[in-house]
Amino acid sequence: MIAFEDKRSRPHFDFLLLGAMYLLMILGVLAIAVATYDPSVSSDLPLLNRILASNTGSWQAIFVVASPAVVWFIVSVPYEHFKTFAPLYYAGVVVFLLAVLVTSSAIREVKAWFQLSLGRMLQPSEFAKLTLILMLAKELSLTDKPMGTFRSAARIGFLAVLPAGITLFQGETGSVLVLAGVAFLMLFFGGVDWKWILAIGMTAILGIAGVFAYGIISGDTNYRLLRILSFLDPYAYDLDAGYQSLRSQQAIGAGGPAGIGLFVPGSMSQLNFVPEDWTDFIFATIGEAVGFIGCTLIILLFLFLILRMLYLSRFTYDKFGRLIIVGVMSMLFLHVFQNIAMTVGLMPITGIPLPFLSYGGSNLLTNIIGVSLVLNVTRNRPAAMPAYSVPAGAALRNRHRKKKPIYVNASEDRDMLGAVRKRRGRRRGKAAG
């Protein structure tokens, strides 16, 4: 089988992607330390000491320092391992989701965490995103036309709905939205027929519209519905469901163009003006500290991370590997979009952390593993694509055929044709003799 190589598709370790991830994690440690700043700590201390004076900042720094071991381990695992054992990982996480639903205690009406030692908690729904990516990548890569039969469609639908359904019963609405969004984008990029994409998209739109309509007319006091109502009219709920969103917007606005600076006594972040401004609302702390310019630079860094993955997927010719990259890219994009949008009042509050910046070991570990999977794919992907998969123009460019001379003079054409006929006549005469 003929194959064509492209230098952009050659296996390599993508240091640009790794560097962007670590830059975001370092900024995250700094932002968490600012959000939990204790003014009793002397401002004359070095920056590192002020970071270590924050308990949450110290824990996040420990996770970052330990992360190279995770990256090395994931990148070192043979590429085919993830395809072979994806069902096992998926089943294991489903068991953990059921276990946490049955055994854990509810925190703010959400049963999503295992209590560990030293006050740490483990959130299985974060890892469900990774196992869903691996399973869908495996299923969608089995054929060029996935969901071409009812059996295939039912199987893929079940794989997507099962972890999302259990997570919904836990009360983790934000994670459900991410799981659903990741599944939809992977189907879109996985070659599923447009009729399925259209049907799923319309069903999702009608479902969201139905939830909003129910929240408006029902009068239900469920906190999820109150978040929807407070999004539509935050000032009507400024003392309960809309409180956090309004405070977040005020903190970001207080930062102005360049921010008020880091570790400022009496700042909104230091006074806990915004609840949970070191976790889900870390962007409010960032907005106050570094202002519009700093926020823009961080958004551009996220944009680079996401577009880099899109570029790497474009030149990954193995479908399983390409869909892993698409899945991780979708997961990060949905988190970034929803988190920033809810902190500035453009989306309802869903409790989704900002990747690499918000405090939380489970989410940080999930994102590190996700990027490490992308690094594994780019390091082990095939460097060439089959000839039948190459667009016609690209195939012609790669063949480098030697062009035959073209004669534009009619007399030269006649002379050449006469010479050919004479040679043929001499060969026939020799054969007859």
Secondary structure, DSSP 8 states (H G I E B T S, - for coil): --EEE-GGGS----HHHHHHHHHHHHHHHHHHHHHT--TTS-TTS-HHHHHHTSHHHHHHHHHHHHHHHHHHHHHHS-HHHHHHHHHHHHHHHHHHHHHHHHHS--BTTB---EE-GGG-EE-HHHHHHHHHHHHHHHHHTS-SSTT-SHHHHHHHHHHHHHHHHHHHHHT-HHHHHHHHHHHHHHHHHTT--HHHHHHHHHHHHHHHHHHHHHHHHH----HHHHHHHHHH-GGGGTTTTTHHHHHHHHHHHHTTTT-S-SS-TT-TTTTT-STTTTTTTHHHHHHHHHHHHHHHHHHHHHHHHHHHHHHHHHT--SHHHHHHHHHHHHHHHHHHHHHHHHHTTSS-------TTTSS-HHHHHHHHHHHHHHHHHHHHS-SEEEGGGS-HHHHHHHH----------HHHHHHHHHHHHHHHHHHHHHHH-
